[in-house]
Amino acid sequence: MEESENWACTLPTAERPLRLAEFDALLAGAARHRPTRTRLVLDLEPRPEVVAQAADLAVRETGCCSFFTFELTATGGGLTLAISVPDAQTEVLDALAAR
């Protein structure tokens, strides 16, 4: 199997607009930092429902797009979601950061 095949998104096309809407809802109002071209860090509202939304979305997204790595961190009254991708997938991260 080619390396790029390991990074394919298996989310059915019909479900993609719904998933994008979920990301849009999570990203609304979030401060964004791009420490490297393969990593995006979101500062989210530190509320239990936001934690649950981010965790649920991360789990479902890695189930269909295994190239994503998500790190959800709650500390000191803050909440961050770091999203990382391999070099070959930076365009996907660019598009997510621009939403």
WONOR-V859029 format. One record per residue. N is the residue number from 1. PSI is psi in degrees with one decimal (NA if undefined). OMEGA is omega as a letter, one per 30 degrees, with the letter a starting at -180 (999 if undefined). NEAR is the number of other C-alpha atoms within 10 Angstrom. Layout:
N/PSI/OMEGA/NEAR  N/PSI/OMEGA/NEAR
This chain:
1/134.1/l/5  2/152.4/a/6  3/-41.0/a/8  4/-27.3/l/10  5/-29.0/l/8  6/-18.6/a/11  7/12.9/a/17  8/146.7/l/13  9/128.9/a/16  10/7.3/l/11  11/127.1/l/14  12/140.8/a/8  13/-39.7/a/9  14/-25.7/a/8  15/-12.3/a/9  16/-42.6/l/11  17/-35.9/l/10  18/-41.4/l/11  19/-40.2/l/15  20/-39.3/l/13  21/-37.2/l/12  22/-42.1/l/14  23/-42.3/l/17  24/-42.8/l/13  25/-40.5/l/12  26/-38.6/a/18  27/-19.0/a/19  28/118.1/l/10  29/-2.2/a/12  30/134.1/l/15  31/141.5/a/12  32/136.6/l/17  33/141.2/a/13  34/79.4/a/15  35/-30.4/l/9  36/167.7/a/9  37/-15.5/a/15  38/8.6/a/18  39/132.2/l/21  40/131.9/l/20  41/127.8/l/21  42/131.6/l/20  43/113.8/a/17  44/163.0/l/23  45/128.0/a/17  46/68.4/l/16  47/146.4/a/12  48/-39.5/a/10  49/-29.8/l/10  50/-40.8/l/14  51/-47.5/a/20  52/-43.0/l/11  53/-46.6/a/14  54/-43.4/a/21  55/-44.3/l/16  56/-45.1/l/11  57/-42.1/l/17  58/-44.0/a/19  59/-46.1/a/12  60/-36.6/a/13  61/-39.9/l/19  62/-21.3/l/14  63/-26.7/a/14  64/-21.3/a/15  65/82.0/a/15  66/-8.2/l/15  67/-16.6/l/18  68/143.9/l/20  69/127.3/l/16  70/138.0/l/20  71/112.0/l/13  72/122.6/a/16  73/124.8/l/15  74/119.7/a/13  75/140.7/l/8  76/34.4/a/7  77/4.9/l/8  78/163.3/l/12  79/123.4/l/18  80/149.4/l/21  81/113.5/l/21  82/132.3/a/17  83/124.2/a/20  84/150.7/l/20  85/159.5/l/20  86/161.6/l/14  87/-40.4/a/11  88/-11.7/a/12  89/18.1/a/17  90/-27.0/l/15  91/-34.3/l/13  92/-43.0/l/12  93/-37.7/l/20  94/-46.0/a/15  95/-38.5/l/9  96/-42.6/l/15  97/-30.8/a/17  98/-11.5/a/8  99/NA/999/11
